[in-house]
């Protein structure tokens, strides 16, 4: 089976969505202006690509380098290649293989699926997090009685509480 390659994500948008309906797999965006790449995977490629083609999605996810790059350079400056169609159970393993092999520049997380994979904190991390306590002053400031104030008023009040005038 020949895997699809789309030279221009803008021009090929409709084809990308129709070709990848009901498919799971690994894909790679390549920025044609600087050759930087992003490798991702999805159990529903059509849905995933629909998200990338939604400017509101890109704006809401600017912590992802690929979203910022798509906004900055535009879809026409990106090619898209389906690296592999695979079973859902194999997605993260295969994505990790391609990330390790190709070292894509736009992938911030070093492990596939992170940080949005729903991963769980380790027991050790949970213990550390549960050990954090707030001072009485901080607890009072965080209490619902301060809920009706504007942010600016809260900041001023916090400053007054922490650094009372002499």
N, C-alpha and C positions, 0 to 999 in steps of 0.2 A: 504494500500500500504506500503510495507516494504521499508524503506529508505536505500540507499546504504551506506556501510561502507567499507573503503579501508585501510587495515592495513599498506600497504607500498606504498606511493605515487609514488615511482620510478617504482616499478614492475607493479603497476596498472594504470600507466599513460594512456595507450590506452583505457582501460575500463572506466576510469574517464571521458575522453573526449567523448566517444561514449554514455555512460549512460546519460550524461547531455546535449545532443544536444537538442536545442529548449526548454530549461527549465529555469525557474527563481526560485531562492530560497536562502536559508541561509545555509552556510557551516561553518565547523570548522576544522582548521588544528590543530593537537596536536603534539608537539615535544616529541618523545618517550624517549629522553635522559633526559629531565628535566621537562616534563609534562606541559610546558607552552603552552597556546592556543591562537589562533587567530580566531575571528569570522568575517565573511564578508557576503556580499550579492551581487547578480548580477541579472540583467534582462536577461543575456545571460551567463549561467554558463560555457558552453563549451569555449566561448571566454575568459572568466575570467581565467579559469584554463589553457588555452593555454598561457596566459600572464605569469602566475606563472611558467610554464614549459619552459619559454624562458629566458635563462641566461642574455641576453642583457637587457630585461625588469627589471630583478632583480637588475642588476648593475646600471641602470638608476634611480631606485626607492629605493635607500638605506636609504632614510629618513623614509621608512616604516620598522618597526621592523621585520615584517614577511619576507620581502625580504632579509634582512641581515641574519636572522636565516636560511632561506632556503639555502643561499649561504654558510654559515658557517658549517651547520650540514649535508646538502645534503638531497635530496628528500626521500631517503630510511629511514631516521630517523624521518619522519613525517607520521602520519596517517591522513586521511581525512574522515570526516563524513558529509553527507548531513543532516542537522538538520530538514529542512522543505522545501518542494516545495510550492510556494505560488504565488499569483498574483503579478504583478509588482507594483501595487498600494499599496500593503501591505508590500513590502520589508523592508523599513526603520523602520516601526513600529515593525515588527517581529524581525528584527536584534537588535533593541534597547532592546526588551524583553530578548533575549538571552544574550546580553552583560550585562544587569543588573543582570540577574540570575546567569550566569556562571563566570562573571568577568575575561575575558581573558587577560592574561598578555601582549600579543603582540599588543593589540589594544591601540594605543597611543591616538587617538582622542576619546573623551568621548561621542561624538554623532555620530551615524551612518551616513555615507555619507560625513563626514567632514574628511579632508579638500578638498577632490576632488569632492564634490557633486555639485559644481557650485553655492554654496550658495552666497547670496548677502550681502553686508555690510548694516548695519542699517543706517537709515537717520542720526542718531546722529554721527555715525562713519564717514560717508561721510562729515559731517560738520567739524569735527575735522581734517580729512585728508585734506580737501580743504583749511583750515586755515594755513597750513604750507607754509612758504615762505623761499626762499634761499637768502642769502646775495648777493650783486652785485659781490663780488669776486668769490663766488661759482658759480653763473650763468655764469660768464665769463669762468671759468674753464670747465664747462659742455658744453659750446657752441661748435658748429661744427668746429670752427677754430682749436680746439685741437684734432679733430678726427683722424688726420693722424699720431699721435705720438704713440710710443710704450707705453705700460702700465708703464714700469719703468720710461720712460722719463716724463710721466704725473705726476707720484708720486713725482719725483724730482721737477718738475715745481710747483706743488701744495705746496710743502714744502717751496720753495723759495718765492712764493707769500704770504703764510701765515706767514712765519718767515723770513723776509728779513734780510740780514746781515747788521750790523751796520757800 
